[in-house]
């Protein structure tokens, strides 16, 4: 929808917008407005997809490659990694 503007802004400028939206999501998570929270999640995902496009990364392919066969740590579809480990 905004590809030309996003490319003109570049990765650095687009990253700054993503960070702003993450800040807004953090604020919404501390509140009680579910509609605003949903909007902020949508904004973060939209800006994340945008920066992937600007960086010429196929986000779907990246997700499938990393998580398509389960947890990258333990390999299971439902993670069984110890709580002390990421994820």
MARNUPA-894159 format. One record per residue: x, y, z of N, C-alpha, C, CB in turn; residue number from 1. Coordinates in nm, 4 decimals. Glycine has a CB too. Example, Ala and Ser with C-alpha at 12.3 -4.5 7.8 and 13.67 -1.06 7.14 Angstrom:
<n.px=1.3190; n.py=-0.5690; n.pz=0.7800; ca.px=1.2300; ca.py=-0.4500; ca.pz=0.7800; c.px=1.3200; c.py=-0.3300; c.pz=0.7800; cb.px=1.1308; cb.py=-0.4473; cb.pz=0.9046; pos=1>
<n.px=1.2850; n.py=-0.2250; n.pz=0.7080; ca.px=1.3670; ca.py=-0.1060; ca.pz=0.7140; c.px=1.2900; c.py=0.0030; c.pz=0.7870; cb.px=1.4084; cb.py=-0.0598; cb.pz=0.5725; pos=2>
end
This chain:
<n.px=0.0815; n.py=-0.1193; n.pz=0.0000; ca.px=0.0000; ca.py=0.0000; ca.pz=0.0000; c.px=0.0867; c.py=0.1269; c.pz=0.0000; cb.px=-0.0932; cb.py=-0.0008; cb.pz=0.1206; pos=1>
<n.px=0.1966; n.py=0.1250; n.pz=0.0746; ca.px=0.2814; ca.py=0.2434; ca.pz=0.0879; c.px=0.4235; c.py=0.2173; c.pz=0.0383; cb.px=0.2850; cb.py=0.2892; cb.pz=0.2334; pos=2>
<n.px=0.4408; n.py=0.1180; n.pz=-0.0488; ca.px=0.5742; ca.py=0.0712; ca.pz=-0.0853; c.px=0.6665; c.py=0.1832; c.pz=-0.1326; cb.px=0.5633; cb.py=-0.0330; cb.pz=-0.1927; pos=3>
<n.px=0.6198; n.py=0.2691; n.pz=-0.2225; ca.px=0.7056; ca.py=0.3761; ca.pz=-0.2749; c.px=0.7525; c.py=0.4697; c.pz=-0.1639; cb.px=0.6311; cb.py=0.4562; cb.pz=-0.3821; pos=4>
<n.px=0.6629; n.py=0.5065; n.pz=-0.0739; ca.px=0.7000; ca.py=0.5919; ca.pz=0.0403; c.px=0.7982; c.py=0.5197; c.pz=0.1310; cb.px=0.5748; cb.py=0.6339; cb.pz=0.1207; pos=5>
<n.px=0.7740; n.py=0.3913; n.pz=0.1534; ca.px=0.8604; ca.py=0.3134; ca.pz=0.2428; c.px=1.0013; c.py=0.3007; c.pz=0.1860; cb.px=0.8008; cb.py=0.1741; cb.pz=0.2666; pos=6>
<n.px=1.0113; n.py=0.2733; n.pz=0.0572; ca.px=1.1426; ca.py=0.2603; ca.pz=-0.0061; c.px=1.2158; c.py=0.3938; c.pz=-0.0017; cb.px=1.1289; cb.py=0.2111; cb.pz=-0.1520; pos=7>
<n.px=1.1439; n.py=0.5023; n.pz=-0.0270; ca.px=1.2057; ca.py=0.6354; ca.pz=-0.0217; c.px=1.2566; c.py=0.6665; c.pz=0.1192; cb.px=1.1050; cb.py=0.7433; cb.pz=-0.0665; pos=8>
<n.px=1.1839; n.py=0.6204; n.pz=0.2209; ca.px=1.2224; ca.py=0.6425; ca.pz=0.3611; c.px=1.3439; c.py=0.5582; c.pz=0.3964; cb.px=1.1052; cb.py=0.6092; cb.pz=0.4562; pos=9>
<n.px=1.3549; n.py=0.4405; n.pz=0.3358; ca.px=1.4672; ca.py=0.3513; ca.pz=0.3599; c.px=1.4512; c.py=0.2683; c.pz=0.4864; cb.px=1.5937; cb.py=0.4306; cb.pz=0.3677; pos=10>
<n.px=1.5457; n.py=0.1784; n.pz=0.5056; ca.px=1.5415; ca.py=0.0880; ca.pz=0.6207; c.px=1.5525; c.py=0.1665; c.pz=0.7511; cb.px=1.6544; cb.py=-0.0164; cb.pz=0.6117; pos=11>
<n.px=1.6460; n.py=0.2603; n.pz=0.7603; ca.px=1.6657; ca.py=0.3332; ca.pz=0.8864; c.px=1.5421; c.py=0.4124; c.pz=0.9261; cb.px=1.7851; cb.py=0.4272; cb.pz=0.8748; pos=12>
<n.px=1.4845; n.py=0.4859; n.pz=0.8320; ca.px=1.3645; ca.py=0.5639; ca.pz=0.8627; c.px=1.2463; c.py=0.4759; c.pz=0.8967; cb.px=1.3291; cb.py=0.6532; cb.pz=0.7464; pos=13>
<n.px=1.2325; n.py=0.3662; n.pz=0.8244; ca.px=1.1222; ca.py=0.2734; ca.pz=0.8502; c.px=1.1398; c.py=0.2058; c.pz=0.9856; cb.px=1.1130; cb.py=0.1675; cb.pz=0.7386; pos=14>
<n.px=1.2639; n.py=0.1746; n.pz=1.0199; ca.px=1.2919; ca.py=0.1146; ca.pz=1.1510; c.px=1.2498; c.py=0.2091; c.pz=1.2635; cb.px=1.4421; cb.py=0.0799; cb.pz=1.1639; pos=15>
<n.px=1.2729; n.py=0.3380; n.pz=1.2465; ca.px=1.2336; ca.py=0.4341; ca.pz=1.3497; c.px=1.0819; c.py=0.4357; c.pz=1.3676; cb.px=1.2842; cb.py=0.5750; cb.pz=1.3141; pos=16>
<n.px=1.0065; n.py=0.4251; n.pz=1.2584; ca.px=0.8608; ca.py=0.4170; ca.pz=1.2697; c.px=0.8187; c.py=0.2892; c.pz=1.3420; cb.px=0.7957; cb.py=0.4229; cb.pz=1.1306; pos=17>
<n.px=0.8859; n.py=0.1789; n.pz=1.3124; ca.px=0.8569; ca.py=0.0528; ca.pz=1.3813; c.px=0.8798; c.py=0.0685; c.pz=1.5310; cb.px=0.9445; cb.py=-0.0619; cb.pz=1.3254; pos=18>
<n.px=0.9895; n.py=0.1319; n.pz=1.5680; ca.px=1.0191; ca.py=0.1505; ca.pz=1.7109; c.px=0.9137; c.py=0.2380; c.pz=1.7786; cb.px=1.1583; cb.py=0.2132; cb.pz=1.7290; pos=19>
<n.px=0.8661; n.py=0.3397; n.pz=1.7079; ca.px=0.7599; ca.py=0.4236; ca.pz=1.7637; c.px=0.6344; c.py=0.3407; c.pz=1.7896; cb.px=0.7278; cb.py=0.5410; cb.pz=1.6687; pos=20>
<n.px=0.6002; n.py=0.2551; n.pz=1.6943; ca.px=0.4814; ca.py=0.1706; ca.pz=1.7107; c.px=0.4999; c.py=0.0695; c.pz=1.8237; cb.px=0.4499; cb.py=0.0972; cb.pz=1.5798; pos=21>
<n.px=0.6200; n.py=0.0176; n.pz=1.8410; ca.px=0.6459; ca.py=-0.0737; ca.pz=1.9523; c.px=0.6281; c.py=-0.0006; c.pz=2.0855; cb.px=0.7885; cb.py=-0.1334; cb.pz=1.9420; pos=22>
<n.px=0.6710; n.py=0.1242; n.pz=2.0911; ca.px=0.6490; ca.py=0.2048; ca.pz=2.2116; c.px=0.5010; c.py=0.2239; c.pz=2.2394; cb.px=0.7170; cb.py=0.3406; cb.pz=2.1980; pos=23>
<n.px=0.4241; n.py=0.2499; n.pz=2.1347; ca.px=0.2793; ca.py=0.2652; ca.pz=2.1515; c.px=0.2152; c.py=0.1341; c.pz=2.1956; cb.px=0.2150; cb.py=0.3139; cb.pz=2.0210; pos=24>
<n.px=0.2649; n.py=0.0221; n.pz=2.1445; ca.px=0.2143; ca.py=-0.1090; ca.pz=2.1880; c.px=0.2463; c.py=-0.1311; c.pz=2.3355; cb.px=0.2754; cb.py=-0.2231; cb.pz=2.1020; pos=25>
<n.px=0.3669; n.py=-0.0950; n.pz=2.3761; ca.px=0.4052; ca.py=-0.1105; ca.pz=2.5174; c.px=0.3106; c.py=-0.0316; c.pz=2.6070; cb.px=0.5510; cb.py=-0.0640; cb.pz=2.5402; pos=26>
<n.px=0.2764; n.py=0.0889; n.pz=2.5668; ca.px=0.1822; ca.py=0.1701; ca.pz=2.6449; c.px=0.0443; c.py=0.1064; c.pz=2.6475; cb.px=0.1731; cb.py=0.3122; cb.pz=2.5876; pos=27>
<n.px=-0.0002; n.py=0.0572; n.pz=2.5326; ca.px=-0.1329; ca.py=-0.0047; ca.pz=2.5245; c.px=-0.1409; c.py=-0.1309; c.pz=2.6097; cb.px=-0.1672; cb.py=-0.0380; cb.pz=2.3793; pos=28>
<n.px=-0.0320; n.py=-0.2051; n.pz=2.6190; ca.px=-0.0307; ca.py=-0.3267; ca.pz=2.7008; c.px=-0.0516; c.py=-0.2961; c.pz=2.8485; cb.px=0.1005; cb.py=-0.4013; cb.pz=2.6819; pos=29>
<n.px=-0.0168; n.py=-0.1763; n.pz=2.8911; ca.px=-0.0341; ca.py=-0.1379; ca.pz=3.0310; c.px=-0.1714; c.py=-0.0778; c.pz=3.0582; cb.px=0.0732; cb.py=-0.0394; cb.pz=3.0711; pos=30>
<n.px=-0.2504; n.py=-0.0592; n.pz=2.9530; ca.px=-0.3824; ca.py=0.0004; ca.pz=2.9696; c.px=-0.4927; c.py=-0.1031; c.pz=2.9667; cb.px=-0.4066; cb.py=0.1031; cb.pz=2.8628; pos=31>
<n.px=-0.6165; n.py=-0.0533; n.pz=2.9590; ca.px=-0.7343; ca.py=-0.1409; ca.pz=2.9596; c.px=-0.8173; c.py=-0.1298; c.pz=2.8333; cb.px=-0.8207; cb.py=-0.1096; cb.pz=3.0783; pos=32>
<n.px=-0.7688; n.py=-0.0563; n.pz=2.7341; ca.px=-0.8439; ca.py=-0.0333; ca.pz=2.6116; c.px=-0.8105; c.py=-0.1430; c.pz=2.5097; cb.px=-0.8126; cb.py=0.1074; cb.pz=2.5536; pos=33>
<n.px=-0.8951; n.py=-0.2448; n.pz=2.5026; ca.px=-0.8702; ca.py=-0.3597; ca.pz=2.4148; c.px=-0.8701; c.py=-0.3207; c.pz=2.2672; cb.px=-0.9750; cb.py=-0.4674; cb.pz=2.4390; pos=34>
<n.px=-0.9543; n.py=-0.2259; n.pz=2.2300; ca.px=-0.9583; ca.py=-0.1822; ca.pz=2.0898; c.px=-0.8256; c.py=-0.1153; c.pz=2.0518; cb.px=-1.0771; cb.py=-0.0841; cb.pz=2.0660; pos=35>
<n.px=-0.7749; n.py=-0.0288; n.pz=2.1371; ca.px=-0.6465; ca.py=0.0357; ca.pz=2.1121; c.px=-0.5344; c.py=-0.0674; c.pz=2.1088; cb.px=-0.6180; cb.py=0.1420; cb.pz=2.2190; pos=36>
<n.px=-0.5386; n.py=-0.1640; n.pz=2.1987; ca.px=-0.4373; ca.py=-0.2689; ca.pz=2.2023; c.px=-0.4346; c.py=-0.3453; c.pz=2.0703; cb.px=-0.4635; cb.py=-0.3653; cb.pz=2.3192; pos=37>
<n.px=-0.5510; n.py=-0.3822; n.pz=2.0198; ca.px=-0.5596; ca.py=-0.4528; ca.pz=1.8923; c.px=-0.5033; c.py=-0.3672; c.pz=1.7791; cb.px=-0.7050; cb.py=-0.4917; cb.pz=1.8621; pos=38>
<n.px=-0.5343; n.py=-0.2381; n.pz=1.7799; ca.px=-0.4829; ca.py=-0.1475; ca.pz=1.6765; c.px=-0.3305; c.py=-0.1383; c.pz=1.6820; cb.px=-0.5445; cb.py=-0.0075; cb.pz=1.6925; pos=39>
<n.px=-0.2747; n.py=-0.1330; n.pz=1.8016; ca.px=-0.1289; ca.py=-0.1224; ca.pz=1.8149; c.px=-0.0596; c.py=-0.2512; c.pz=1.7716; cb.px=-0.0909; cb.py=-0.0890; cb.pz=1.9595; pos=40>
<n.px=-0.1186; n.py=-0.3680; n.pz=1.8010; ca.px=-0.0630; ca.py=-0.4935; ca.pz=1.7496; c.px=-0.0642; c.py=-0.4917; c.pz=1.5968; cb.px=-0.1432; cb.py=-0.6157; cb.pz=1.8033; pos=41>
<n.px=-0.1743; n.py=-0.4471; n.pz=1.5380; ca.px=-0.1845; ca.py=-0.4400; ca.pz=1.3922; c.px=-0.0778; c.py=-0.3464; c.pz=1.3353; cb.px=-0.3253; cb.py=-0.3925; cb.pz=1.3501; pos=42>
<n.px=-0.0570; n.py=-0.2316; n.pz=1.4002; ca.px=0.0442; ca.py=-0.1368; ca.pz=1.3535; c.px=0.1840; c.py=-0.1966; c.pz=1.3577; cb.px=0.0400; cb.py=-0.0102; cb.pz=1.4371; pos=43>
<n.px=0.2167; n.py=-0.2673; n.pz=1.4655; ca.px=0.3501; ca.py=-0.3273; ca.pz=1.4781; c.px=0.3711; c.py=-0.4318; c.pz=1.3686; cb.px=0.3686; cb.py=-0.3917; cb.pz=1.6183; pos=44>
<n.px=0.2728; n.py=-0.5155; n.pz=1.3453; ca.px=0.2864; ca.py=-0.6165; ca.pz=1.2405; c.px=0.2990; c.py=-0.5505; c.pz=1.1039; cb.px=0.1665; cb.py=-0.7127; cb.pz=1.2422; pos=45>
<n.px=0.2198; n.py=-0.4465; n.pz=1.0789; ca.px=0.2269; ca.py=-0.3773; ca.pz=0.9495; c.px=0.3649; c.py=-0.3163; c.pz=0.9272; cb.px=0.1193; cb.py=-0.2679; cb.pz=0.9411; pos=46>
<n.px=0.4193; n.py=-0.2497; n.pz=1.0294; ca.px=0.5515; ca.py=-0.1877; ca.pz=1.0145; c.px=0.6616; c.py=-0.2927; c.pz=1.0070; cb.px=0.5789; cb.py=-0.0917; cb.pz=1.1306; pos=47>
<n.px=0.6468; n.py=-0.4038; n.pz=1.0752; ca.px=0.7449; ca.py=-0.5119; ca.pz=1.0647; c.px=0.7467; c.py=-0.5685; c.pz=0.9224; cb.px=0.7135; cb.py=-0.6239; cb.pz=1.1668; pos=48>
<n.px=0.6291; n.py=-0.5910; n.pz=0.8656; ca.px=0.6205; ca.py=-0.6393; ca.pz=0.7278; c.px=0.6779; c.py=-0.5355; c.pz=0.6319; cb.px=0.4741; cb.py=-0.6718; cb.pz=0.6904; pos=49>
<n.px=0.6525; n.py=-0.4087; n.pz=0.6595; ca.px=0.7043; ca.py=-0.3020; ca.pz=0.5749; c.px=0.8559; c.py=-0.3002; c.pz=0.5738; cb.px=0.6516; cb.py=-0.1680; cb.pz=0.6212; pos=50>
<n.px=0.9171; n.py=-0.3076; n.pz=0.6903; ca.px=1.0632; ca.py=-0.3033; ca.pz=0.6945; c.px=1.1228; c.py=-0.4271; c.pz=0.6288; cb.px=1.1125; cb.py=-0.2914; cb.pz=0.8393; pos=51>
<n.px=1.0563; n.py=-0.5402; n.pz=0.6393; ca.px=1.1029; ca.py=-0.6605; ca.pz=0.5693; c.px=1.0984; c.py=-0.6377; c.pz=0.4180; cb.px=1.0166; cb.py=-0.7841; cb.pz=0.6084; pos=52>
<n.px=0.9907; n.py=-0.5777; n.pz=0.3690; ca.px=0.9803; ca.py=-0.5490; ca.pz=0.2253; c.px=1.0896; c.py=-0.4531; c.pz=0.1799; cb.px=0.8426; cb.py=-0.4903; cb.pz=0.1923; pos=53>
<n.px=1.1126; n.py=-0.3476; n.pz=0.2556; ca.px=1.2158; ca.py=-0.2499; ca.pz=0.2201; c.px=1.3531; c.py=-0.3157; c.pz=0.2195; cb.px=1.2140; cb.py=-0.1306; cb.pz=0.3181; pos=54>
<n.px=1.3763; n.py=-0.4086; n.pz=0.3126; ca.px=1.5041; ca.py=-0.4798; ca.pz=0.3212; c.px=1.5115; c.py=-0.5979; c.pz=0.2240; cb.px=1.5264; cb.py=-0.5291; cb.pz=0.4635; pos=55>
<n.px=1.4065; n.py=-0.6150; n.pz=0.1444; ca.px=1.3984; ca.py=-0.7236; ca.pz=0.0459; c.px=1.4067; c.py=-0.8624; c.pz=0.1103; cb.px=1.5096; cb.py=-0.7084; cb.pz=-0.0567; pos=56>
<n.px=1.3339; n.py=-0.8775; n.pz=0.2212; ca.px=1.3225; ca.py=-1.0055; ca.pz=0.2908; c.px=1.1806; c.py=-1.0576; c.pz=0.2729; cb.px=1.3583; cb.py=-0.9914; cb.pz=0.4423; pos=57>
<n.px=1.1682; n.py=-1.1818; n.pz=0.2298; ca.px=1.0378; ca.py=-1.2464; ca.pz=0.2210; c.px=1.0045; c.py=-1.2950; c.pz=0.3620; cb.px=1.0374; cb.py=-1.3658; cb.pz=0.1154; pos=58>
<n.px=0.9227; n.py=-1.2186; n.pz=0.4310; ca.px=0.8929; ca.py=-1.2470; ca.pz=0.5710; c.px=0.8271; c.py=-1.3834; c.pz=0.5882; cb.px=0.8031; cb.py=-1.1388; cb.pz=0.6284; pos=59>
<n.px=0.7363; n.py=-1.4201; n.pz=0.4988; ca.px=0.6720; ca.py=-1.5510; ca.pz=0.5077; c.px=0.7757; c.py=-1.6626; c.pz=0.4946; cb.px=0.5637; cb.py=-1.5655; cb.pz=0.3989; pos=60>
<n.px=0.8639; n.py=-1.6513; n.pz=0.3978; ca.px=0.9673; ca.py=-1.7540; ca.pz=0.3790; c.px=1.0596; c.py=-1.7610; c.pz=0.5001; cb.px=1.0493; cb.py=-1.7254; cb.pz=0.2519; pos=61>
<n.px=1.0920; n.py=-1.6456; n.pz=0.5576; ca.px=1.1786; ca.py=-1.6437; ca.pz=0.6755; c.px=1.1114; c.py=-1.7130; c.pz=0.7940; cb.px=1.2151; cb.py=-1.4992; cb.pz=0.7127; pos=62>
<n.px=0.9814; n.py=-1.6885; n.pz=0.8124; ca.px=0.9079; ca.py=-1.7535; ca.pz=0.9215; c.px=0.9001; c.py=-1.9037; c.pz=0.9020; cb.px=0.7674; cb.py=-1.6959; cb.pz=0.9326; pos=63>
<n.px=0.8715; n.py=-1.9459; n.pz=0.7797; ca.px=0.8630; ca.py=-2.0889; ca.pz=0.7519; c.px=0.9989; c.py=-2.1555; c.pz=0.7722; cb.px=0.8124; cb.py=-2.1132; cb.pz=0.6086; pos=64>
<n.px=1.1043; n.py=-2.0898; n.pz=0.7243; ca.px=1.2386; ca.py=-2.1471; ca.pz=0.7381; c.px=1.2781; c.py=-2.1640; c.pz=0.8841; cb.px=1.3409; cb.py=-2.0593; cb.pz=0.6671; pos=65>
<n.px=1.2422; n.py=-2.0672; n.pz=0.9673; ca.px=1.2847; ca.py=-2.0744; ca.pz=1.1080; c.px=1.1881; c.py=-2.1536; c.pz=1.1955; cb.px=1.2998; cb.py=-1.9348; cb.pz=1.1642; pos=66>
<n.px=1.0567; n.py=-2.1382; n.pz=1.1725; ca.px=0.9580; ca.py=-2.1974; ca.pz=1.2632; c.px=0.8660; c.py=-2.2996; c.pz=1.1974; cb.px=0.8749; cb.py=-2.0893; cb.pz=1.3233; pos=67>
<n.px=0.8845; n.py=-2.3254; n.pz=1.0687; ca.px=0.7931; ca.py=-2.4128; ca.pz=0.9959; c.px=0.7944; c.py=-2.5582; c.pz=1.0399; cb.px=0.8246; cb.py=-2.4068; cb.pz=0.8526; pos=68>
<n.px=0.8992; n.py=-2.5984; n.pz=1.1091; ca.px=0.9081; ca.py=-2.7376; ca.pz=1.1551; c.px=0.9060; c.py=-2.7462; c.pz=1.3075; cb.px=1.0356; cb.py=-2.8035; cb.pz=1.1011; pos=69>
<n.px=0.8613; n.py=-2.6383; n.pz=1.3724; ca.px=0.8531; ca.py=-2.6374; ca.pz=1.5177; c.px=0.9524; c.py=-2.5432; c.pz=1.5811; cb.px=0.8743; cb.py=-2.7749; cb.pz=1.5710; pos=70>
<n.px=0.9674; n.py=-2.5568; n.pz=1.7084; ca.px=1.0576; ca.py=-2.4724; ca.pz=1.7866; c.px=1.2012; c.py=-2.4906; c.pz=1.7366; cb.px=1.0474; cb.py=-2.5064; cb.pz=1.9384; pos=71>
<n.px=1.2722; n.py=-2.3804; n.pz=1.7081; ca.px=1.4108; ca.py=-2.3943; ca.pz=1.6635; c.px=1.5029; c.py=-2.4528; c.pz=1.7706; cb.px=1.4636; cb.py=-2.2601; cb.pz=1.6201; pos=72>
<n.px=1.4617; n.py=-2.4457; n.pz=1.8957; ca.px=1.5437; ca.py=-2.4995; ca.pz=2.0038; c.px=1.5283; c.py=-2.6487; c.pz=2.0234; cb.px=1.5108; cb.py=-2.4303; cb.pz=2.1308; pos=73>
<n.px=1.4035; n.py=-2.6934; n.pz=2.0378; ca.px=1.3800; ca.py=-2.8350; ca.pz=2.0683; c.px=1.3216; c.py=-2.9121; c.pz=1.9497; cb.px=1.2868; cb.py=-2.8472; cb.pz=2.1875; pos=74>
<n.px=1.2757; n.py=-2.8426; n.pz=1.8476; ca.px=1.2222; ca.py=-2.9073; ca.pz=1.7286; c.px=1.0787; c.py=-2.9543; c.pz=1.7401; cb.px=1.3064; cb.py=-3.0218; cb.pz=1.6943; pos=75>
<n.px=1.0141; n.py=-2.9287; n.pz=1.8514; ca.px=0.8766; ca.py=-2.9750; ca.pz=1.8715; c.px=0.7770; c.py=-2.8662; c.pz=1.8297; cb.px=0.8538; cb.py=-3.0149; cb.pz=2.0197; pos=76>
<n.px=0.6553; n.py=-2.9086; n.pz=1.7935; ca.px=0.5524; ca.py=-2.8116; ca.pz=1.7577; c.px=0.5039; c.py=-2.7342; c.pz=1.8794; cb.px=0.4352; cb.py=-2.8816; cb.pz=1.6906; pos=77>
<n.px=0.5036; n.py=-2.7972; n.pz=1.9945; ca.px=0.4778; ca.py=-2.7279; ca.pz=2.1212; c.px=0.6108; c.py=-2.7288; c.pz=2.1957; cb.px=0.3604; cb.py=-2.7974; cb.pz=2.2065; pos=78>
<n.px=0.6668; n.py=-2.6104; n.pz=2.2158; ca.px=0.8019; ca.py=-2.5980; ca.pz=2.2719; c.px=0.8136; c.py=-2.6682; c.pz=2.4073; cb.px=0.8397; cb.py=-2.4501; cb.pz=2.2867; pos=79>
<n.px=0.9218; n.py=-2.7451; n.pz=2.4202; ca.px=0.9542; ca.py=-2.8110; ca.pz=2.5465; c.px=1.0908; c.py=-2.7676; c.pz=2.5980; cb.px=0.9504; cb.py=-2.9628; cb.pz=2.5297; pos=80>
<n.px=1.1404; n.py=-2.6537; n.pz=2.5476; ca.px=1.2687; ca.py=-2.6012; ca.pz=2.5961; c.px=1.2557; c.py=-2.5653; c.pz=2.7436; cb.px=1.3136; cb.py=-2.4768; cb.pz=2.5131; pos=81>
<n.px=1.3624; n.py=-2.5801; n.pz=2.8200; ca.px=1.3591; ca.py=-2.5383; ca.pz=2.9610; c.px=1.3259; c.py=-2.3894; c.pz=2.9718; cb.px=1.4950; cb.py=-2.5679; cb.pz=3.0299; pos=82>
<n.px=1.2572; n.py=-2.3504; n.pz=3.0774; ca.px=1.2186; ca.py=-2.2111; ca.pz=3.0969; c.px=1.3384; c.py=-2.1173; c.pz=3.1022; cb.px=1.1382; cb.py=-2.1975; cb.pz=3.2234; pos=83>
<n.px=1.4550; n.py=-2.1695; n.pz=3.1378; ca.px=1.5732; ca.py=-2.0853; ca.pz=3.1467; c.px=1.6302; c.py=-2.0505; c.pz=3.0096; cb.px=1.6785; cb.py=-2.1535; cb.pz=3.2299; pos=84>
<n.px=1.5806; n.py=-2.1157; n.pz=2.9037; ca.px=1.6285; ca.py=-2.0913; ca.pz=2.7696; c.px=1.5262; c.py=-2.0131; c.pz=2.6902; cb.px=1.6613; cb.py=-2.2218; cb.pz=2.6998; pos=85>
<n.px=1.5743; n.py=-1.9407; n.pz=2.5897; ca.px=1.4852; ca.py=-1.8746; ca.pz=2.4973; c.px=1.4378; c.py=-1.9798; c.pz=2.3983; cb.px=1.5549; cb.py=-1.7542; cb.pz=2.4255; pos=86>
<n.px=1.3182; n.py=-1.9954; n.pz=2.3585; ca.px=1.2028; ca.py=-1.9117; ca.pz=2.3804; c.px=1.1455; c.py=-1.9409; c.pz=2.5122; cb.px=1.1002; cb.py=-1.9297; cb.pz=2.2740; pos=87>
end
